[in-house]
Amino acid sequence: MKIDFKSSGGRTCNFTLIELLIVIAIIAILASMLLPALNRARESARGTTCLNNKKQAITAQLQYAGDFNDYLVGFLPSNGTSGLWCSVLANGQGTDGVFNVKGKGYLNETCIQCPSVSNRSKPGDDPFDFWRSSYGVDWSYSNGSEMENSRRETLGRYILSVASPESYVFFLARMKRPTDTLIFADTYWKKNNSGIPRFIFDKSLDSGAVVQAHGGRVATAFADGHAAMHTGVELKNMPFNLQYWFKSTAGDIGN
C-alpha cells in the first residue's frame, strides 16, 4: 500500500505504509529518549528553586533572631497555626503579639514551599494551609524529651521548650556547631500526600519525614545560614546524624 503526499512544488512523494510506520516508530523512540532528559532538567530547575527557598528561609530565621534575642523560631506559644515557624516568618506580628498579619513577615509564602512536593495551598491563598503546604523545621526534642548526652556534647543543647512542650525555639548561643546544625529540610507527609512543617531526626512524625525530593537529594539549610543539597546518607554521616528519611515522595524509607 502506498500513501501519496504532495510537496510544496506540486511533486508527489510516495511512501509505503511500512515506511511511514518506521518513521513514526523512530520519532517515538527519539521522544522516549528525550523525555527523561527533559524531566531531569525540569526537576533540576525545581531543585534550584527549592534550594533558594531554603536560603531565603534561613536568612529570615537569622533576621528574626536578630530581633528576638538570638532565638530561631520553631513553634511559638500562640493559638494553633499562627505559632508555626512558617506562619511566624511569613506573617507580621499583630498588636496582640500573634504573627497573623498576612504578607508582613520576613519572607513570602513561596519561600516556605518545596516545588516538588504536593502542597495544599498556593502562595496568596487565603486562608493558607501552613500545616500541609510547607517543608519542615527540626522538631527533635521539642516535646520536652531530653537530648542524648552524645548528641548534646556534639551539637549543644540548643532546642529549648517554652511555655509548653510543643512550643520551642533554637538558641543560637548554645549551638556548638551551627554549620552542622540542620534547621530546614524538604519533608513529605505520607498520609496527607503533602508537605509537613516539622520533622524528627530519628523517626517519622505522624507518617511525615525528611524526603529526598530532588532526584535523590534533599534541599537543606543550616543554622550558620548556608543552604545545600544533600542525600539522606550524607546527612546521616554528618554530626547532625539524620537517621530517618524517605527516599522519594513515594514514601519509601531510606537507610
N, C-alpha and C positions, 0 to 999 in steps of 0.2 A: 504493500500500500504506500502511495506517495502523497505527500502534502505539499501544495504549491503556495509559495509566498512571493509577492511582488516587491522588488526593490524600489528605491526612490527613483531610479532611472527607468522604471517600467519593465525591467527584465524579470523574468520568472525564475525563482530558485526552487528547485525540487529537493525535498527531504523525505526520506523514508520514515515510517513510524518508529522504526528501531533507532535510527539516528537521532530523532527527536527525543526519544526516551533516554538515550545515552547522554544527551546534552542536559536534560533535566536532572538525571542522576548525578552528573558532575557538579551541577550547581548546588544540589542538595548536600553533597559531600563537602564542598567548599564552605557552605553555610554552617554545617555542623562543626567544621574545624574553626571557623571564626567566632562562633557563639561563645565558647568557653573563654576565649581571649577577651571578648567584649565584656563578659560577666566579671572577669578578673579585673579589668580596667575600671568597671563601674564600682566594684567592691573596694578597689584601691582608693578611688575618689571618696567613697563614703568613710573609709578608714582615716584618710587625711582630714576630712571634716570633723570626724569624731575626736581625733587627737587634738585638733584645735579647740573643740568644745571643752575638753578636759583642761587644756591650758588656760582657757578663759575662766573656768570654774575655780581652779586652784588659785588663780590670781585674785578672783573675787573673794575667796576664803581669806587670803592674806590681807586684803583690804579690810575685810570685816574684822580680822584680828587686830589690825591697827586701830580700829575704832572701839573695840571691846576687849581691852586688857589682855591681848595676846592669845585669845581663845579662837579656835576654829569651831564652827557650828556643826553639831551632829543632829540633835533634836532638842529644841528649847521647851521649857515648861509652860506651854500655852495650849490652847484648845485644838486638839486634833491636827489636821493637815497643816495649819499655819505654823506649827513648830518644826516641820521637816526642813532639813538643810536646804532643799531645792526651793521651798516656798520662802524661806527666810532670805536667801540670796537673790531670788527673782522679784520679790516684793519689797516695798518700802515699809518703814515702821510707822504705824499709826499713833495717834495721840494716847491710845491705851497701852502702848508698848508692844502690841502684837504686829508681826510682819504680815500684813494683809492688804497693803495699798498696791494694787496691781500696776506693774510697769515702772515702779520707782525704786527698784532694787539695784544690786551690784552687777547683775548680768541679766540678759533676756532669756526667755523660756527656751529658745532654740538651743542655747548652750548647755542645757541640763539634759539633753536627749542624745541617745545613740541612734544614728540614722539606719542602722542595720537591725534594730530590734523593733518589734511592733509596739507602738505607743498608743494609748487610748485617746490622748488629746494632742492637738496640733498647736503650735505656738499661736497665741492670740485667742484661743478658745476661752470662753467664759461661761461656766466655771471651767477651770483647768484641773484635770485629774493628776495631781502630783504623785499619788501613790502608784499609779500604773503608767506613768509617762516620763520616767527619768531613769538614768543609770544610778549606781549606788555609791554610798559612802560607807566606810568601815563601821560596823556596829558591834564588833567583838568586845566583850566585857562590859558593854554599856548597860546591861541589865543588872548590874550590881555584883556579878561574879568576879572573883579575884584572878588577876593575871598571874600566870605561872612565873616562878622565880627566874627561870632561864630566859623567858621572853622579856620580863621586866628588866633584867640585867643587860640584855642586848639592846632593846629599843627604848626603855624607860617607862615609867608608869604615867603615861600621858593622857589616858582616857579617864575622864572624871565624870561621875554621875552627879547630877544636880537636880534638886527638888524631888525627883522620883527616879526609880531605877531606869525608866525608859528615857529620861532626859539626860543628855550628856554633851560634853564638849571635849575638844582636843587641846591640851595645854602645850603650846609650843616650847615653853621654857623647860618642860620636863622631858622633852624628846632628846634622846642620846644620839640618834641617827636619823635626822629628818630626811636626808637623801634616800634612805631605805624605808621610810615610814609611808606605807600606801594609804592614801586618803580616798581617792576616787578610782572606780573601775567600771567597765561595762558589766551589766548584770541582766539576768533573764529570770523571770518569774514563771516557772513552768506551768503551774495550774491556771494562770491567767493569760498565758501567751503574751506577756508584756514585759516592760522594764519593771524593776523594783528598786526603791530608793535606798536600800540597805543591803549589806552582805556581812557574813561572818567568815573569818579566815579558815576555820577548820570544819565547817559543816554547812548544810543548807539551812536557809531561813524560810520556813513555810513554803518549801519547794523552790526557793529562789537562791541564786548564787552568782558569783563572778562567771562571765561567759567569754569564750574566745569568739567574738562576734565578727572578726575581720580576717577571714582566711586563716584561721588557726592562731590569731593573736588578739590580745586584749589592749584596748586603749586605756592608759592609766595616768594618774597624776599623783605626785608625792608631796610631802609636807614642805620641802625646800622650794617648791614652786616649779619643778620641771615635770614635763609630761613625756611619755614614751610608750611605744608599742612593745609588748612582751607576750611570750607564750605562758601558759599556766605553769609549765615546768620551770621556766626561768624565774617566775615569781615564787615558786616553791623553794628554789635554790638560793634565793636572796635572804637576807636577815629577817625580812617580814615573814617568810616561811608560809605562804599560802598553801593550804592543804586540801581545799575542796573547790572545784570549778567544773563548769560544763565545757565540753569540747566544742560545742556549737549551740545554736538556738534550737536544735532538735532535742536538747536536754540530756544528752548522754554524758555521763560523769567522766571527767579526766582523771589522770593519776600521775 
